[in-house]
Amino acid sequence: MAINFDELKKLPLKLKVLIICLVFILMGYLYYMLFLQDALTKKMVLETKLAELEQQVVEKERVAAQLDKYIREVNTLKESFTAALLKLPNEREIAGLLAAVVQSGKESGVDFLLFEPKPPPKKTLEIKPGAPQPPASKPADPKAPPQKMAEPEKFYDEIPIKVQLAGGFHNTLSFFDQVARLSRIVNIEDITMGEAQDVKGRGRVVKTSCTVKTYMFVDRK
């Protein structure tokens, strides 16, 4: 049925308004279905991606800030490690270091009753006679607790020196202080002091037993 424009003009005003509203609603619906819906969907997808990217940027900035902190800490540890290596004598310097310890005792006024350096302890694998040998290969038990990883080999050897000395209390403390001031790392452990005794010409003398321990740098390949 053809729509005559003249007939539309004769329609009541309310009906004309209703028809115009229906036409606008229909146009709006078609515009939404054909254009606006896709645009809104794309907008939501882009907003979601933008939020994810912003979150990734925040995470990466946080990691970058921590990385700078870790780099500074590693550099500090490297400097400390280098400084510690400089205080570890090598094998050729051990004799001079022991002589410096003895000289510190003489300057402090103590007498050495015993000065016995001991070689570094050797690491050997002890196998008891008759002990069963472990099989060459054994399937792993999933219920067994995880085995601990072997500790890394140390880059130094301990050299303990068994020492017994006699001298005044203040002289002994002076000896300990001078040993602590040596340029190399030297520790004094297991200190045992006896009762002070009066010695003619020397005053009150204390016998002291201790272990003077130094550390020798070892370049392990």
Secondary structure, 3 states (H helix, E strand, C coil): CCCCHHHHHCCCHHHHHHHHHHHHHHHHHHHHHHHHHHHHHHHHHHHHHHHHHHHHHHHHHHHHHHHHHHHHHHHHHHHHHHHHHHCCCCHHHHHHHHHHHHHHHHHHCCEEEEEEECCCCCCCCCCCCCCCCCCCCCCCCCCCCCCCCCCCCCCEEEEEEEEEEEECHHHHHHHHHHHHCCCCCEEEEEEEECCCEEECCCEEEEEEEEEEEEEEECCCC
